[in-house]
Amino acid sequence: MGKKTVPFVIIIILIGGVLGSAFSLYLSGLFPEGQVKKFFFEAIKFGIPNFTLNLGFLELTFGFSLAITAFTALFIIFLTYLILKL
């Protein structure tokens, strides 16, 4: 494959995040409760809380949130490595 562009790498990272999250949600139902399940399948959530700016004639709402599990991070790293090495 040719030269990897920044938008291409960003798309790969997003695809890795979606696949990792889907895989994590699917597998979380198969594991019994315990520390292993908590480590691999409990999401770490962070972001900017929602806030609203009301200007009278215009109301804007802003916010941003991410929830990342261990499988999400692993899929992002794996796909990025795989794509950049091929």
C-alpha positions, 0 to 999 in steps of 0.5 A, spaced: 500 500 500 502 507 498 503 512 503 499 513 509 495 519 510 493 523 517 486 522 515 487 515 513 490 513 520 484 517 524 479 513 520 483 507 522 483 509 529 476 510 529 474 503 526 479 500 531 475 504 537 468 502 534 470 494 533 473 494 540 467 497 543 463 492 540 467 486 541 468 488 549 460 489 549 459 482 546 464 478 550 462 482 557 456 478 557 460 471 557 465 472 563 463 471 570 463 477 575 470 478 578 476 482 577 478 480 570 471 482 568 472 489 571 479 490 568 477 488 561 470 490 560 469 496 565 469 503 561 473 509 563 469 515 562 472 522 561 470 528 557 467 535 557 460 535 561 454 538 557 453 545 558 448 550 554 449 557 552 442 561 551 443 567 547 435 568 547 434 567 540 439 561 539 441 556 544 447 552 543 449 545 547 456 543 547 459 537 550 464 531 549 465 524 552 469 518 551 468 511 554 474 506 553 475 499 555 481 495 555 479 491 549 477 498 545 485 500 547 487 494 544 483 494 538 486 501 536 493 499 537 492 493 534 489 496 527 494 502 527 500 497 528 497 492 522 495 498 518 502 502 518 506 496 517 502 493 511 
